[in-house]
Amino acid sequence: MDSGASHSFISTRFASYLNVAPDCMSYILNVSTPIGTSLYTNSVYRGCEMSMAGISLYADLIVLPIRDFDVILGMDWLSAHRACMDCYNKTVDFCLPDGTTFQFN
């Protein structure tokens, strides 16, 4: 999870394990990296299912040629799932729009 990322991403390598083709976005996204380079993409996997604390959640994951992470869940996903990060305790509390609450650590 990355509160500094505006979007959510999946690495090209990790995406190769998915058995579906990505969708093409109607634009090319220019992503600035922490080291000052830019990455360009127009591919997205929509509605990717993941499980946290036994609860299924979904994310649209933009494909990027990154190496250090498989998936980055950014502010688009964190805010949609009403996440509250506690950095000191290394936990994330969720209060989903349907009223479901849980903690991930």
TABELPE-V693275 format. One record per pair of residues at least 6 apart in sequence whose ideal C-beta (glycine too) atoms are under 6 Angstrom apart, sorted by the first residue. I is the first residue (numbers start at 0). J is the second residue. Records with the same first field share a line. If there is no record, write none. Layout:
# TABELPE-V693275
I: J, J
This chain:
# TABELPE-V693275
0: 72
1: 71, 73
4: 71, 73
5: 73, 74
6: 61, 73, 75
7: 58, 60, 72, 73, 75, 76
8: 61, 63, 71
9: 60, 62, 70
10: 65, 69
11: 62, 64
13: 69
14: 62
21: 42, 43, 44, 62
22: 43, 45
23: 41
24: 41, 43
27: 39, 41
28: 40
29: 37, 39
30: 38
31: 37
38: 63
40: 61, 62, 63
42: 62
43: 59, 61
44: 60
45: 59
46: 57
47: 58, 60
48: 55, 57
49: 56
51: 103
52: 101, 103
58: 76
80: 93
81: 94
82: 91, 93
83: 92
84: 91
90: 102, 104
91: 103
92: 102
93: 101
94: 100
